[in-house]
């Protein structure tokens, strides 16, 4: 007969094992991208619709993936709508956050951020926010799509310390289409981590910037482009006045876009049983579609007035 002392020891080991087991975990977040507050005449309607939906759905947190707006007085009331959300909320710094002469420090300070790249944890998952606005060369001007050596070193250190499954957020894409200049270098860092990882694998990378609706798996990691809340950028050669002359006068960039009638955003649930579920909003183009004004049809596979509902599968085990 097993002694009480021995049985007690075995029971303690079993209980400790159960306590340390990750078990089934899920996290839900509301996500939007490329709100472009200064560009659209109806930005208040769009951001209010998102925030009201998040208040009703109560995700674990919300995040916007960059190109939200600049800290100008005339946009304060729109930032106030975001800031009034009662739950956890996070920003990603996009390339247009520094428009109008805004510095990176000013953009960060206005959002109460101490760094443009950072981490946070929620429900047993590690989230890593990256900044794709690094300069490739010291004298470089204009918009950028690059992650430099210092940030790469920081990323490697965060992955080395990771104990939970990892999700990446960035403004510029790390995967196709339209990835950052050194996307292969960054993906190599992510894939090298996963080769040696067990439960703390990188599951997915979410980005904005491209105004695309797209998801693609590369070497076991999902790269997911979240469509703009507001429009598909077409370019000056495809200009078309879709609203009134007054709107066109006051919001000069709208005519170079294909706006969505309704704001696009999504609710994402990631479960450790291996499913990323995306529930996205659907709309339609305001006025003619991109193809009707001559936009290249090769962009059609990932250009639409929606965020597609998806169920994407991943594997946390080797």
C-alpha positions in Angstrom: 0.0 0.0 0.0 1.3 3.4 -1.0 2.2 5.6 2.0 0.3 8.7 2.7 3.5 10.8 2.4 4.4 9.3 -1.0 0.8 9.8 -2.3 0.8 13.3 -1.0 4.0 14.1 -2.9 2.7 12.6 -6.2 -0.6 14.6 -5.8 1.4 17.8 -5.3 3.4 17.2 -8.4 0.2 16.5 -10.4 -1.4 19.7 -9.1 1.6 21.8 -9.9 1.8 20.4 -13.4 -1.9 21.3 -14.0 -1.3 24.8 -12.6 1.7 25.4 -15.0 -0.1 23.9 -18.1 -1.2 26.7 -20.4 -4.6 25.1 -21.1 -7.0 26.6 -23.6 -6.8 30.4 -23.8 -8.5 32.9 -26.1 -8.2 36.7 -26.6 -10.6 39.0 -28.4 -9.7 42.5 -29.7 -11.3 45.1 -31.8 -9.1 46.4 -34.6 -9.2 49.2 -37.2 -6.6 50.7 -39.5 -6.0 53.8 -41.5 -8.8 55.9 -40.1 -7.2 59.0 -41.7 -9.2 61.5 -39.6 -7.9 64.6 -41.6 -8.8 63.1 -45.0 -12.5 62.3 -44.7 -15.4 64.7 -44.2 -17.3 62.1 -42.1 -14.5 61.0 -39.8 -16.5 61.7 -36.7 -19.2 59.2 -37.9 -16.7 56.6 -38.7 -14.7 56.6 -35.5 -17.9 57.0 -33.4 -19.4 53.9 -35.1 -16.3 51.9 -34.3 -16.1 53.0 -30.6 -19.9 52.4 -30.1 -19.5 48.9 -31.6 -16.6 48.2 -29.2 -18.6 49.4 -26.2 -21.3 47.0 -27.1 -19.1 44.0 -27.9 -16.6 44.5 -25.0 -13.4 42.9 -26.4 -10.4 42.5 -24.2 -8.8 45.6 -25.9 -9.0 47.7 -29.0 -6.1 48.8 -31.3 -5.7 51.0 -34.3 -2.9 50.2 -36.7 -1.7 53.6 -37.6 -2.5 56.6 -39.9 -5.1 57.8 -37.4 -4.4 61.5 -37.3 -2.1 64.4 -36.4 -2.3 66.4 -33.1 -3.9 69.5 -34.6 -6.5 71.4 -32.6 -9.2 70.8 -35.2 -8.9 67.0 -34.7 -8.9 67.1 -30.9 -12.6 66.2 -30.7 -12.0 63.1 -32.8 -9.1 61.9 -30.6 -11.4 62.5 -27.7 -13.9 60.0 -29.1 -11.2 57.3 -29.1 -9.8 58.3 -25.7 -13.3 58.1 -24.1 -13.4 54.4 -24.8 -13.5 52.8 -21.2 -11.5 49.7 -21.9 -7.8 49.1 -22.8 -6.7 50.7 -26.1 -3.5 50.9 -28.1 -2.0 52.8 -31.0 0.4 51.9 -33.7 2.4 54.7 -35.3 1.8 55.1 -39.0 3.7 57.1 -41.6 1.0 59.8 -41.7 1.2 60.5 -38.0 4.1 62.8 -38.7 2.3 64.8 -41.4 2.2 68.6 -41.2 5.6 68.9 -39.6 4.6 66.7 -36.6 7.7 65.1 -35.0 7.7 61.5 -33.8 8.0 62.7 -30.2 4.9 65.0 -30.6 2.9 62.1 -32.1 3.9 59.8 -29.2 3.3 62.4 -26.5 -0.2 63.2 -27.8 -1.0 59.5 -27.5 0.6 59.2 -24.1 3.1 56.7 -25.5 6.7 56.5 -24.4 7.9 54.5 -27.4 6.8 53.7 -31.0 7.6 50.0 -30.4 6.5 48.2 -27.2 4.8 45.1 -25.8 1.8 44.2 -23.8 0.2 41.1 -22.5 -3.4 40.0 -22.4 -5.1 36.6 -21.5 -1.9 34.6 -21.8 -0.7 36.2 -25.1 2.2 38.5 -25.8 1.6 41.3 -28.3 4.5 43.1 -29.9 4.0 46.5 -31.6 6.6 47.4 -34.2 7.4 50.7 -35.9 8.1 50.6 -39.6 9.1 54.2 -39.8 12.8 53.8 -39.2 15.3 55.5 -41.5 17.4 53.3 -43.7 19.9 56.1 -44.2 20.5 59.0 -41.8 19.7 61.6 -44.4 16.6 59.9 -45.7 13.5 62.1 -46.3 9.9 61.3 -46.9 7.7 58.3 -45.9 9.6 55.2 -44.9 8.9 51.4 -44.6 11.9 50.0 -42.8 12.8 48.4 -39.4 16.3 49.3 -38.5 19.0 47.4 -36.6 18.2 48.8 -33.1 14.6 47.8 -33.3 15.6 44.4 -34.7 17.8 43.8 -31.7 15.0 44.8 -29.4 12.6 42.5 -31.2 15.0 39.5 -30.8 15.2 40.2 -27.1 11.4 40.3 -26.7 11.1 37.0 -28.5 13.8 35.5 -26.4 11.9 36.4 -23.3 8.5 35.4 -24.6 6.7 32.8 -22.5 3.3 33.0 -24.3 2.1 32.8 -27.9 3.0 36.0 -29.8 1.0 38.3 -32.1 2.7 41.1 -34.0 1.1 44.5 -34.8 2.7 47.0 -37.3 1.5 49.7 -39.6 3.5 48.8 -42.6 3.2 45.2 -43.8 5.8 42.5 -42.9 4.3 40.1 -45.6 2.9 40.5 -49.1 1.5 42.5 -50.7 3.4 45.8 -50.3 5.8 44.8 -47.5 8.5 47.0 -45.9 11.9 47.2 -47.6 13.6 44.7 -45.4 10.6 42.4 -44.8 12.6 39.3 -45.5 15.0 40.2 -42.8 12.2 40.6 -40.3 10.4 37.4 -41.3 13.7 35.6 -40.9 13.9 36.8 -37.3 10.3 35.6 -36.7 10.8 32.2 -38.4 14.1 31.6 -36.6 12.3 32.1 -33.3 9.5 29.7 -34.3 12.0 27.0 -35.3 13.1 26.7 -31.6 9.8 27.7 -29.9 7.2 25.5 -28.4 4.2 27.1 -26.9 5.6 30.6 -27.3 5.4 30.6 -31.1 4.5 33.6 -33.3 1.0 33.1 -34.6 0.3 36.1 -36.8 1.3 39.6 -37.8 -1.5 42.2 -38.4 -0.8 45.4 -40.4 -2.6 48.4 -41.9 -1.1 50.9 -44.4 -1.9 49.0 -47.6 -5.7 49.6 -47.5 -5.9 46.0 -48.6 -8.1 43.1 -47.4 -5.7 40.2 -47.4 -4.4 37.2 -45.4 -1.6 34.9 -46.3 0.4 32.2 -44.4 4.1 32.1 -44.9 6.2 29.4 -43.2 3.7 28.9 -40.4 2.9 32.6 -39.7 -0.2 34.4 -40.8 0.3 37.9 -42.4 -3.0 39.8 -42.2 -3.7 43.2 -43.8 -6.6 45.0 -42.2 -8.4 47.2 -44.7 -8.7 51.0 -44.1 -11.7 52.2 -42.1 -12.2 54.9 -44.8 -11.1 54.2 -48.3 -8.8 52.7 -50.9 -6.2 55.2 -52.1 -6.1 55.3 -55.9 -3.8 58.2 -56.8 -4.1 61.6 -58.5 -4.5 60.0 -62.0 -7.8 58.5 -60.9 -9.4 61.6 -59.4 -13.2 61.7 -59.3 -15.5 64.0 -57.3 -17.8 61.6 -55.4 -19.4 64.1 -53.0 -20.3 67.8 -53.3 -18.1 70.6 -54.6 -17.9 71.9 -51.0 -16.6 68.7 -49.7 -14.1 68.5 -52.4 -13.0 72.0 -51.7 -12.5 71.4 -47.9 -11.2 67.8 -48.2 -9.0 67.9 -51.3 -7.6 64.3 -51.1 -11.0 62.5 -51.1 -11.3 62.6 -54.9 -8.1 60.5 -55.3 -9.7 57.7 -53.2 -12.5 55.2 -53.5 -14.3 55.8 -50.2 -16.3 53.1 -48.4 -19.9 54.1 -47.6 -19.6 52.6 -44.1 -16.6 52.4 -41.7 -14.6 49.1 -41.9 -13.3 47.4 -38.8 -13.2 43.9 -37.3 -13.3 41.8 -34.1 -10.6 39.2 -33.9 -10.6 36.2 -31.6 -7.5 34.0 -31.2 -7.8 30.7 -29.4 -5.0 28.4 -28.4 -7.0 25.6 -30.0 -5.5 26.9 -33.3 -8.0 29.3 -34.8 -7.9 33.0 -35.7 -11.4 34.1 -36.3 -12.0 37.5 -38.0 -15.4 39.0 -38.1 -15.2 42.0 -40.4 -17.5 44.8 -41.5 -18.8 45.0 -45.1 -19.7 48.0 -47.2 -19.6 49.2 -50.8 -17.7 51.9 -52.7 -19.2 55.4 -52.7 -19.6 56.2 -56.4 -17.8 54.3 -59.1 -15.6 51.4 -58.1 -11.8 51.6 -58.6 -12.1 49.6 -61.8 -14.7 52.0 -63.3 -12.1 54.8 -63.0 -9.3 52.8 -64.6 -7.5 51.5 -61.5 -5.3 48.5 -62.5 -7.3 45.2 -62.3 -4.2 43.3 -61.0 -5.0 44.8 -57.6 -8.5 43.4 -57.6 -7.7 40.2 -55.5 -7.1 42.3 -52.3 -9.1 45.5 -53.1 -12.6 45.6 -51.8 -15.0 47.6 -49.6 -14.9 45.0 -46.8 -12.9 43.1 -44.2 -13.5 39.5 -45.0 -14.8 37.1 -42.4 -12.0 34.5 -42.0 -11.2 31.4 -39.9 -7.4 30.9 -40.1 -5.8 27.8 -38.6 -2.4 27.7 -36.9 -0.4 25.1 -34.9 1.3 25.9 -31.6 3.2 22.6 -31.5 6.3 21.5 -33.5 
